[in-house]
Amino acid sequence: MSKINEYEKIINDIAKNKGYDSHITISTSNRRDLGEFQINDAMTLAKIYHKNPVDIAKDIKEELDKDNNFENINIAGAGFINVSISNGSLIKYINEIKSDINNNIDKMNPKNILLDYGGANVAKTLHVGHLRSANIGEALKRLAKTLGHNTISDVHLGDSGLQAGLVVLEIKNRYKDLPCFKENYNGEDFNLPITIEDLKDIYPTASQKSKEDENYLNEARQITYQIQNNDIVYTKIWEKVSTLSKRDIKNIYDRINTNFDLWEGEMDSFKYIKELFKYLESKNLIYESDGAIIMDVKEDTDDKEIPPLLLRKSDGAYLYATTDLATIYGRMKRFKLDEIWYTTDIRQELHFTQVFRGAYKSKIVDENTKLGFYGFGTMNGKDGKPFKTRSGGVMPLEMLINLIKDECKKRINRNIVEEEKVEETSELIAIAALKYADLLPFRATDYCFDPAKFSDLDGKTGPYLLYSTIRMKSLLNKADESNIKYNDYKIINNETDKEIVITLLTLPNVLKRAYDSKSINEIAEYIYKLTSIYNKFYSENKIITLENEDLRESWLVLTKVVYDTNMLLLNIMGIKCPEKM
């Protein structure tokens, strides 16, 4: 149990002993002159027990005065209890978490959670629109694991849509002499003579042709249908394209510290589709309409139109709804899941509403299993418009990373960072700049990214957090080199010290709110706040040269706890910290 929850338990026990059986919480106060924390439950209790809230507050205060964890207890207004934590209790708290920062985390009852994020399309270049799903999904996975949950992450690649037919058709036109196009081909392996650079040209060319030539488009559609039905030639080509494309996609995801347990795609659901349709038919949930197969998912309580779930088109082709429902069907067969989280563009909300309803209505998913859609807004350039290349096209994600990397390289201190480390260090700083800026706003909001602004060492940026964290580590290293021991926290010297400790105390609540909202913005705000307070403390004090050994030891212990907290939170956000910058 974290210290903040321990304090809440003490207060709740006091309230119960006084006859008030209700869950009381403490919150950070905006009036630090009155107290660091506030108890606002007297008004609620007054309605339950039909008493004056001030009298209830006085009852609770009377007992709090006797507890040495609290001090400066006072009542304001209509029964607000202001309370500060005693220095002795705060010193004990820091000593409880100094050796393991996980002691400052409230672990939850573990659930089995599958997270579906990333969603890159095979044979297409990853662009800036793919960034937020990767960043937010990866951070939510890391947060869930930090809080004690078991997670499975799946990239859920887009590999069964029209792009499959377009790419294979263009390859067919360009490489007519491939063994698979000869008569009597029986599936033996062959070399596909294309590179990732070729692939970056093949799809855009095929896409443009399909817009100009209806016959080309229709042939691509027919090939897509044949791939979905395991045609021996086209499926073999598409498998090779997928392998090549996945390697490139993984390299870029690796650069932004995003990794997956499963590298499955829409086509992995195909083995469940026949079984799914048979199951839905047995439940009388699907029917034919104009040659298509659909499933009604509207409910009597709907205040807006919810269209039916279209599971198979009249030409026999499957859709995203089909593969998403079949994917859920397969996941529930393979894994014992309590929850499945989807992190995609917020504009896909209707689609997931339909799919989730289909899953619950058919009882593929029981009512105790939670399907959650956590949509996000768009990342735009500093002009408020979507990122574009100079030619006006959608900016590839790799291009954006390199652009930020070049910006960060200008800020590296070449007197500190060895020349052979410049590339690696500028990459780490660039990813920190990109990811922190992306996680700072609430996930559902749009935001503007300015590479120069968010690469700055000053302000609310990833590089500022890295620089400050490195400085903490450097201070601890200097203490170690000087053989200065820092084992125990002994003294809270002034208000800045205490503000750091109080901020550390609130970490469990921050993590819980981030988990509940499925957004990392509160963690991003918290780490900036903690780091800024520490930097104020650092600038006010000469720590290593301090003559008061007890105070020097206390400040070094406090530095270590802040450093460990920063490293924990940076890791949740998927940000790695360089040794120097």
C-alpha positions as CSV (number, residue, x, y, z in Angstrom):
1,M,0.0,0.0,0.0
2,S,1.4,3.4,-0.9
3,K,1.8,6.0,1.8
4,I,-1.0,8.2,0.4
5,N,-3.4,5.3,0.7
6,E,-2.1,4.5,4.1
7,Y,-3.0,8.1,5.2
8,E,-6.4,7.7,3.7
9,K,-6.9,4.4,5.6
10,I,-6.0,6.1,8.8
11,I,-8.5,8.9,8.1
12,N,-11.2,6.4,7.1
13,D,-10.6,4.4,10.3
14,I,-11.0,7.5,12.4
15,A,-14.2,8.4,10.6
16,K,-15.6,4.9,11.2
17,N,-14.7,5.0,14.8
18,K,-16.7,8.3,15.0
19,G,-19.7,6.5,13.3
20,Y,-19.2,7.8,9.8
21,D,-19.0,4.7,7.5
22,S,-18.1,6.2,4.1
23,H,-15.0,6.2,1.9
24,I,-13.0,9.4,2.5
25,T,-10.3,10.6,0.1
26,I,-7.7,13.2,0.4
27,S,-6.8,15.6,-2.4
28,T,-4.0,18.0,-3.0
29,S,-4.9,21.5,-1.7
30,N,-4.7,24.7,-3.8
31,R,-4.2,26.6,-0.5
32,R,-0.8,25.4,0.7
33,D,-0.9,28.1,3.4
34,L,-3.8,26.2,5.0
35,G,-2.4,22.7,4.4
36,E,-0.9,20.5,1.7
37,F,-4.0,18.3,1.5
38,Q,-7.8,18.7,1.9
39,I,-10.6,16.4,3.0
40,N,-13.8,17.4,1.3
41,D,-16.2,14.7,2.5
42,A,-17.9,16.3,5.4
43,M,-20.6,17.8,3.2
44,T,-21.3,14.3,1.7
45,L,-21.4,12.7,5.1
46,A,-23.7,15.5,6.3
47,K,-26.4,14.5,3.8
48,I,-26.0,10.8,4.8
49,Y,-26.1,11.4,8.6
50,H,-28.2,14.5,8.6
51,K,-25.7,16.5,10.6
52,N,-24.0,19.8,10.3
53,P,-20.9,19.3,8.1
54,V,-18.8,21.5,10.4
55,D,-19.7,19.3,13.3
56,I,-18.6,16.2,11.4
57,A,-15.4,18.0,10.4
58,K,-14.7,18.8,14.1
59,D,-15.3,15.1,15.0
60,I,-12.7,14.0,12.5
61,K,-10.3,16.8,13.3
62,E,-10.4,15.9,17.0
63,E,-9.0,12.4,16.3
64,L,-6.5,13.6,13.6
65,D,-5.0,16.0,16.2
66,K,-3.9,12.9,18.1
67,D,-2.2,11.2,15.2
68,N,1.5,12.1,14.7
69,N,1.3,11.6,10.9
70,F,-0.6,14.9,10.7
71,E,-0.2,18.5,11.7
72,N,-1.6,21.9,11.0
73,I,-5.1,20.5,11.0
74,N,-7.8,23.2,10.5
75,I,-11.4,23.6,9.3
76,A,-12.3,26.1,6.6
77,G,-15.7,27.2,5.2
78,A,-18.6,24.7,5.4
79,G,-16.5,21.8,6.7
80,F,-13.4,21.5,4.5
81,I,-10.6,19.9,6.6
82,N,-7.1,21.1,5.7
83,V,-4.2,18.9,6.8
84,S,-0.5,18.8,6.5
85,I,1.7,15.7,6.8
86,S,4.2,15.8,9.6
87,N,7.9,16.0,8.7
88,G,8.5,12.8,10.8
89,S,6.0,10.9,8.7
90,L,7.4,12.2,5.4
91,I,10.9,11.3,6.4
92,K,9.8,7.8,7.2
93,Y,8.0,7.7,3.8
94,I,11.1,8.6,1.8
95,N,13.1,5.9,3.6
96,E,10.4,3.3,2.7
97,I,10.7,4.0,-1.0
98,K,14.4,5.0,-1.4
99,S,15.7,1.5,-2.2
100,D,12.8,0.5,-4.5
101,I,10.6,3.1,-6.2
102,N,8.0,0.4,-6.8
103,N,7.1,0.8,-3.1
104,N,5.6,4.1,-4.2
105,I,3.1,2.4,-6.5
106,D,-0.2,0.9,-5.7
107,K,-0.4,-2.4,-7.6
108,M,-3.9,-3.4,-8.8
109,N,-5.5,-6.8,-8.8
110,P,-3.9,-8.2,-12.0
111,K,-6.0,-8.5,-15.1
112,N,-5.2,-10.1,-18.5
113,I,-5.3,-7.3,-21.0
114,L,-4.7,-7.4,-24.7
115,L,-3.8,-4.1,-26.3
116,D,-4.4,-3.6,-30.0
117,Y,-2.4,-0.6,-31.3
118,G,0.1,0.3,-34.1
119,G,-2.1,-0.7,-37.0
120,A,0.4,-0.2,-39.7
121,N,-0.5,-1.2,-43.3
122,V,1.6,-3.8,-45.0
123,A,3.3,-2.5,-48.2
124,K,2.6,1.1,-47.3
125,T,5.1,3.5,-45.7
126,L,4.5,4.4,-42.1
127,H,3.6,8.1,-41.9
128,V,3.0,10.6,-39.2
129,G,-0.6,9.4,-38.8
130,H,0.7,6.2,-37.4
131,L,2.6,7.8,-34.6
132,R,0.0,8.4,-32.0
133,S,-1.4,4.9,-32.0
134,A,2.1,3.5,-31.4
135,N,3.0,6.0,-28.7
136,I,-0.2,6.0,-26.8
137,G,-0.7,2.2,-27.0
138,E,2.8,1.5,-26.0
139,A,2.6,3.8,-23.0
140,L,-0.7,2.4,-21.9
141,K,0.8,-1.1,-22.1
142,R,3.8,-0.1,-20.0
143,L,1.5,1.7,-17.5
144,A,-0.7,-1.4,-17.1
145,K,2.4,-3.6,-16.5
146,T,3.7,-1.1,-14.0
147,L,0.5,-1.3,-12.1
148,G,0.6,-5.1,-12.0
149,H,-1.4,-6.3,-15.0
150,N,-0.5,-9.0,-17.5
151,T,-0.4,-7.6,-21.0
152,I,-0.3,-8.9,-24.6
153,S,0.4,-6.4,-27.3
154,D,-0.6,-6.9,-30.9
155,V,0.3,-4.7,-33.8
156,H,-2.7,-5.8,-35.8
157,L,-1.3,-5.1,-39.2
158,G,-3.6,-4.0,-42.1
159,D,-2.8,-6.8,-44.6
160,S,-6.0,-7.8,-46.2
161,G,-7.4,-4.7,-47.9
162,L,-7.3,-3.5,-51.4
163,Q,-3.6,-2.5,-51.1
164,A,-2.8,-6.3,-51.3
165,G,-4.4,-6.6,-54.7
166,L,-2.9,-3.4,-55.9
167,V,0.6,-4.3,-54.9
168,V,0.4,-7.9,-56.2
169,L,-1.1,-6.6,-59.5
170,E,1.7,-4.1,-60.0
171,I,4.3,-6.8,-59.2
172,K,2.6,-9.1,-61.7
173,N,2.9,-6.4,-64.4
174,R,6.5,-5.6,-63.6
175,Y,7.9,-9.2,-63.1
176,K,6.1,-11.4,-65.6
177,D,8.9,-14.0,-65.5
178,L,8.5,-14.9,-61.9
179,P,8.3,-18.7,-61.4
180,C,4.8,-18.4,-59.8
181,F,3.4,-17.0,-63.0
182,K,4.3,-20.0,-65.0
183,E,2.0,-22.9,-65.8
184,N,1.8,-25.7,-63.3
185,Y,3.2,-23.7,-60.5
186,N,2.6,-25.7,-57.3
187,G,3.7,-23.4,-54.5
188,E,7.5,-24.0,-54.5
189,D,9.6,-21.2,-53.0
190,F,11.1,-18.5,-55.2
191,N,13.0,-15.2,-54.8
192,L,11.0,-12.0,-55.1
193,P,13.5,-9.5,-56.6
194,I,12.3,-6.3,-54.9
195,T,13.7,-4.2,-52.1
196,I,11.9,-2.0,-49.6
197,E,12.8,1.0,-51.8
198,D,11.0,-0.8,-54.7
199,L,8.0,-1.4,-52.5
200,K,7.9,2.3,-51.6
201,D,7.3,3.0,-55.3
202,I,5.1,0.0,-56.1
203,Y,2.1,0.9,-53.9
204,P,1.8,4.6,-54.8
205,T,2.2,3.7,-58.5
206,A,-0.5,1.0,-58.3
207,S,-2.8,3.3,-56.3
208,Q,-2.5,6.1,-58.8
209,K,-3.2,3.7,-61.7
210,S,-6.3,2.4,-59.9
211,K,-7.7,6.0,-59.8
212,E,-7.1,6.5,-63.5
213,D,-8.0,3.0,-64.9
214,E,-11.2,1.2,-63.8
215,N,-10.1,-2.0,-65.4
216,Y,-6.9,-1.9,-63.3
217,L,-8.9,-1.3,-60.2
218,N,-11.3,-4.1,-60.9
219,E,-8.4,-6.5,-61.5
220,A,-6.8,-5.4,-58.2
221,R,-10.1,-6.1,-56.4
222,Q,-10.3,-9.5,-58.0
223,I,-6.8,-10.3,-56.8
224,T,-7.6,-9.1,-53.3
225,Y,-10.6,-11.5,-53.2
226,Q,-8.3,-14.3,-54.4
227,I,-5.7,-13.5,-51.7
228,Q,-8.5,-13.6,-49.1
229,N,-9.4,-17.1,-50.5
230,N,-5.8,-18.4,-50.5
231,D,-5.0,-18.4,-54.2
232,I,-1.7,-20.2,-54.4
233,V,0.1,-17.7,-56.6
234,Y,-1.1,-14.4,-55.3
235,T,-1.0,-15.5,-51.7
236,K,2.7,-16.5,-52.1
237,I,3.6,-13.1,-53.5
238,W,1.7,-11.3,-50.8
239,E,3.4,-13.3,-48.1
240,K,6.8,-12.3,-49.4
241,V,5.8,-8.7,-49.7
242,S,4.5,-8.9,-46.1
243,T,7.7,-10.3,-44.8
244,L,9.7,-7.5,-46.4
245,S,7.3,-4.8,-45.3
246,K,7.1,-6.1,-41.7
247,R,10.9,-5.9,-41.4
248,D,10.8,-2.2,-42.4
249,I,7.9,-1.4,-40.2
250,K,9.6,-3.1,-37.2
251,N,12.7,-1.1,-37.7
252,I,10.8,2.2,-37.4
253,Y,8.7,1.0,-34.4
254,D,12.0,0.0,-32.8
255,R,13.3,3.6,-33.3
256,I,10.3,4.9,-31.3
257,N,10.7,2.2,-28.6
258,T,7.4,0.5,-29.5
259,N,7.4,-3.3,-29.4
260,F,4.8,-6.0,-29.7
261,D,4.3,-9.5,-28.5
262,L,2.2,-10.4,-31.5
263,W,2.9,-9.4,-35.1
264,E,-0.4,-10.6,-36.4
265,G,-2.6,-9.0,-39.0
266,E,-6.1,-9.1,-40.4
267,M,-5.3,-12.1,-42.5
268,D,-4.5,-14.1,-39.3
269,S,-8.3,-13.9,-38.6
270,F,-9.2,-15.6,-41.8
271,K,-8.8,-19.1,-40.3
272,Y,-11.7,-18.1,-37.9
273,I,-14.1,-16.6,-40.4
274,K,-15.9,-19.7,-41.5
275,E,-16.2,-20.9,-38.0
276,L,-17.5,-17.4,-36.9
277,F,-20.1,-17.3,-39.7
278,K,-21.3,-20.8,-38.7
279,Y,-21.6,-19.8,-35.1
280,L,-23.5,-16.5,-36.0
281,E,-25.8,-18.5,-38.2
282,S,-26.6,-21.0,-35.4
283,K,-27.6,-18.0,-33.3
284,N,-29.8,-16.5,-36.1
285,L,-27.8,-13.3,-35.9
286,I,-26.9,-12.8,-39.5
287,Y,-28.9,-12.6,-42.7
288,E,-28.6,-11.8,-46.4
289,S,-29.5,-8.4,-47.8
290,D,-29.0,-7.7,-51.5
291,G,-26.4,-10.4,-51.6
292,A,-24.5,-9.1,-48.6
293,I,-24.3,-10.7,-45.2
294,I,-25.2,-8.3,-42.3
295,M,-25.9,-8.3,-38.6
296,D,-28.1,-5.8,-36.8
297,V,-26.5,-4.1,-33.8
298,K,-28.8,-1.2,-33.1
299,E,-30.4,-1.0,-29.7
300,D,-33.7,0.4,-28.6
301,T,-32.0,3.1,-26.4
302,D,-30.0,4.5,-29.3
303,D,-30.5,8.2,-29.9
304,K,-28.7,8.1,-33.2
305,E,-28.6,5.7,-36.1
306,I,-26.2,2.8,-35.7
307,P,-25.9,1.0,-39.0
308,P,-25.8,-2.8,-39.3
309,L,-22.5,-4.6,-39.2
310,L,-21.6,-5.5,-42.8
311,L,-19.7,-8.8,-42.7
312,R,-19.5,-9.9,-46.3
313,K,-20.1,-7.8,-49.5
314,S,-22.2,-9.1,-52.3
315,D,-19.1,-10.0,-54.3
316,G,-17.9,-12.2,-51.4
317,A,-15.2,-9.9,-50.1
318,Y,-14.6,-9.4,-46.4
319,L,-14.4,-6.1,-44.7
320,Y,-12.7,-4.6,-41.6
321,A,-15.8,-5.4,-39.5
322,T,-15.4,-9.1,-40.5
323,T,-11.7,-9.3,-39.7
324,D,-12.1,-7.3,-36.4
325,L,-15.0,-9.5,-35.2
326,A,-13.1,-12.7,-36.3
327,T,-10.0,-11.4,-34.5
328,I,-11.9,-11.0,-31.3
329,Y,-13.4,-14.5,-31.8
330,G,-9.9,-15.9,-32.2
331,R,-8.4,-13.9,-29.3
332,M,-11.1,-15.2,-26.9
333,K,-10.5,-18.8,-28.0
334,R,-6.7,-18.5,-27.6
335,F,-6.3,-16.2,-24.5
336,K,-8.1,-15.9,-21.2
337,L,-8.7,-12.1,-21.4
338,D,-10.4,-9.8,-19.0
339,E,-10.1,-6.7,-21.3
340,I,-9.1,-5.8,-24.8
341,W,-8.0,-2.2,-25.5
342,Y,-8.0,-0.6,-28.9
343,T,-6.0,2.6,-29.6
344,T,-6.9,4.1,-33.0
345,D,-8.0,7.4,-34.5
346,I,-11.0,8.7,-32.7
347,R,-12.9,8.9,-36.1
348,Q,-13.1,5.1,-36.0
349,E,-15.4,5.2,-32.9
350,L,-18.6,4.2,-34.8
351,H,-16.8,1.2,-36.4
352,F,-15.7,-0.1,-33.0
353,T,-19.2,0.6,-31.4
354,Q,-20.6,-1.7,-34.1
355,V,-18.0,-4.4,-33.7
356,F,-18.2,-4.4,-29.9
357,R,-21.9,-4.7,-30.0
358,G,-21.7,-7.6,-32.4
359,A,-19.2,-9.3,-30.1
360,Y,-21.4,-8.8,-27.0
361,K,-24.7,-9.6,-28.8
362,S,-23.3,-12.9,-30.2
363,K,-21.8,-13.7,-26.8
364,I,-18.4,-14.1,-28.4
365,V,-17.4,-11.9,-25.5
366,D,-19.2,-12.3,-22.2
367,E,-20.5,-9.3,-20.3
368,N,-17.6,-9.5,-17.8
369,T,-15.0,-9.0,-20.5
370,K,-14.4,-5.3,-21.2
371,L,-13.8,-4.1,-24.8
372,G,-12.5,-0.6,-24.7
373,F,-12.0,1.9,-27.6
374,Y,-9.6,4.7,-26.7
375,G,-9.5,7.1,-29.6
376,F,-7.0,9.9,-30.2
377,G,-6.9,13.2,-32.0
378,T,-4.5,14.2,-34.8
379,M,-1.0,15.5,-34.7
380,N,-0.5,18.6,-36.9
381,G,2.3,20.8,-37.9
382,K,3.0,24.2,-36.2
383,D,0.6,25.8,-38.7
384,G,-2.2,23.6,-37.4
385,K,-2.4,21.6,-40.6
386,P,-1.4,17.9,-41.1
387,F,2.3,17.4,-41.6
388,K,3.2,17.4,-45.3
389,T,6.4,16.9,-47.3
390,R,7.7,19.8,-49.4
391,S,5.9,18.2,-52.4
392,G,2.6,18.2,-50.5
393,G,2.4,14.5,-49.7
394,V,1.8,12.9,-46.3
395,M,5.1,13.0,-44.4
396,P,6.7,9.5,-43.7
397,L,7.2,8.9,-40.0
398,E,10.9,8.2,-40.7
399,M,11.3,11.6,-42.3
400,L,9.8,13.3,-39.3
401,I,12.1,11.4,-36.9
402,N,15.1,12.4,-38.9
403,L,14.0,16.0,-39.1
404,I,13.7,16.2,-35.3
405,K,17.0,14.3,-35.0
406,D,18.7,17.0,-37.1
407,E,17.2,19.7,-34.8
408,C,18.4,17.9,-31.7
409,K,21.9,17.4,-33.0
410,K,22.3,21.2,-33.0
411,R,21.8,21.3,-29.2
412,I,24.2,18.5,-28.2
413,N,27.2,19.7,-26.2
414,R,30.2,18.4,-28.2
415,N,32.5,19.1,-25.3
416,I,30.6,16.5,-23.3
417,V,29.3,14.0,-25.8
418,E,32.0,12.0,-27.7
419,E,31.8,12.3,-31.5
420,E,31.1,8.6,-31.9
421,K,28.1,9.0,-29.6
422,V,26.6,12.0,-31.3
423,E,24.3,10.0,-33.7
424,E,23.0,7.7,-30.9
425,T,22.5,10.6,-28.5
426,S,20.7,12.8,-30.9
427,E,18.4,9.9,-31.8
428,L,17.5,9.4,-28.1
429,I,16.8,13.1,-27.6
430,A,14.7,13.3,-30.8
431,I,12.6,10.3,-29.8
432,A,12.1,11.9,-26.3
433,A,11.1,15.2,-28.0
434,L,8.6,13.5,-30.2
435,K,7.1,11.1,-27.7
436,Y,6.8,13.6,-24.8
437,A,5.1,16.2,-27.1
438,D,2.7,13.5,-28.3
439,L,1.8,12.2,-24.8
440,L,1.5,15.7,-23.2
441,P,-2.0,16.5,-24.4
442,F,-5.1,14.5,-23.4
443,R,-5.2,11.7,-26.0
444,A,-8.5,12.7,-27.6
445,T,-7.4,16.2,-28.4
446,D,-5.6,17.5,-31.6
447,Y,-2.3,19.2,-31.1
448,C,0.4,21.0,-33.0
449,F,4.0,19.8,-33.1
450,D,6.8,22.3,-33.7
451,P,10.1,20.4,-34.1
452,A,12.2,23.4,-33.0
453,K,10.0,24.2,-29.9
454,F,9.8,20.6,-28.6
455,S,13.5,20.0,-29.2
456,D,14.4,22.8,-26.9
457,L,16.3,22.2,-23.6
458,D,14.1,24.7,-21.8
459,G,10.3,24.5,-21.3
460,K,7.9,21.6,-21.1
461,T,9.8,19.3,-23.5
462,G,11.4,15.8,-23.6
463,P,14.9,17.1,-23.9
464,Y,14.4,19.3,-20.7
465,L,13.4,16.1,-18.8
466,L,16.4,14.2,-20.2
467,Y,18.9,16.9,-19.4
468,S,17.5,17.3,-15.8
469,T,17.5,13.5,-15.2
470,I,21.1,13.2,-16.5
471,R,22.1,16.0,-14.1
472,M,20.6,14.1,-11.2
473,K,22.5,11.0,-12.2
474,S,25.7,13.0,-12.5
475,L,25.3,14.4,-9.0
476,L,24.9,10.9,-7.6
477,N,27.9,9.7,-9.6
478,K,30.0,12.5,-8.1
479,A,28.9,11.5,-4.6
480,D,29.9,7.9,-5.4
481,E,33.3,9.0,-6.8
482,S,33.9,11.0,-3.6
483,N,32.9,8.0,-1.5
484,I,30.0,10.0,0.1
485,K,27.5,7.6,1.5
486,Y,23.8,8.4,1.3
487,N,21.8,5.7,3.1
488,D,19.1,7.4,5.1
489,Y,16.8,10.4,4.7
490,K,17.0,12.4,7.9
491,I,16.1,16.0,7.5
492,I,13.5,18.1,5.7
493,N,15.4,21.4,5.6
494,N,13.0,23.9,3.9
495,E,9.8,24.3,1.9
496,T,11.4,23.3,-1.4
497,D,12.5,20.0,0.1
498,K,9.1,19.4,1.5
499,E,7.4,20.3,-1.8
500,I,9.4,17.6,-3.6
501,V,8.4,15.0,-1.0
502,I,4.7,16.0,-1.1
503,T,4.9,15.7,-5.0
504,L,6.4,12.3,-4.7
505,L,3.6,11.3,-2.3
506,T,1.0,12.0,-5.0
507,L,2.5,9.7,-7.6
508,P,0.2,6.7,-7.0
509,N,-2.9,8.9,-7.6
510,V,-1.4,10.2,-10.8
511,L,-0.8,6.7,-12.1
512,K,-4.3,5.6,-11.2
513,R,-5.9,8.6,-12.9
514,A,-3.9,8.0,-16.0
515,Y,-4.9,4.3,-16.0
516,D,-8.6,5.2,-15.5
517,S,-8.6,7.8,-18.3
518,K,-6.4,5.7,-20.6
519,S,-4.4,8.8,-21.3
520,I,-0.8,9.6,-20.3
521,N,-1.1,13.4,-20.1
522,E,-1.3,13.5,-16.3
523,I,2.0,11.5,-16.1
524,A,3.6,13.9,-18.6
525,E,2.5,16.9,-16.6
526,Y,3.5,15.2,-13.3
527,I,7.1,14.4,-14.4
528,Y,7.5,18.0,-15.6
529,K,6.3,19.4,-12.3
530,L,8.5,17.1,-10.2
531,T,11.5,17.8,-12.3
532,S,10.9,21.6,-12.2
533,I,10.6,21.6,-8.4
534,Y,13.8,19.5,-8.2
535,N,15.7,21.9,-10.5
536,K,14.7,24.8,-8.2
537,F,16.0,22.8,-5.2
538,Y,19.2,22.0,-7.2
539,S,19.9,25.6,-8.1
540,E,19.3,26.8,-4.5
541,N,21.8,24.4,-2.9
542,K,25.4,23.2,-3.1
543,I,24.9,19.6,-2.3
544,I,28.3,17.8,-2.6
545,T,30.3,20.5,-0.8
546,L,27.8,20.8,2.1
547,E,29.4,20.5,5.5
548,N,26.3,19.3,7.3
549,E,26.6,15.6,6.7
550,D,23.1,14.6,7.7
551,L,21.6,17.2,5.4
552,R,23.9,16.3,2.6
553,E,23.0,12.7,3.0
554,S,19.3,13.6,3.0
555,W,19.6,15.7,-0.1
556,L,21.4,12.9,-2.0
557,V,18.7,10.3,-0.9
558,L,16.0,12.7,-2.1
559,T,17.9,13.2,-5.4
560,K,18.1,9.4,-5.9
561,V,14.3,9.0,-5.3
562,V,13.5,11.8,-7.8
563,Y,15.9,10.2,-10.3
564,D,14.4,6.8,-9.9
565,T,10.9,8.3,-10.2
566,N,11.9,10.1,-13.4
567,M,13.4,6.9,-14.9
568,L,10.2,5.0,-14.0
569,L,8.0,7.5,-15.7
570,L,10.2,8.0,-18.7
571,N,10.1,4.2,-19.2
572,I,6.3,4.2,-19.0
573,M,6.3,6.9,-21.8
574,G,8.8,4.8,-23.8
575,I,11.6,7.3,-23.5
576,K,15.2,6.2,-23.1
577,C,17.7,8.4,-21.3
578,P,21.3,8.9,-22.7
579,E,24.3,9.1,-20.5
580,K,25.3,12.6,-21.6
581,M,23.8,15.3,-23.8
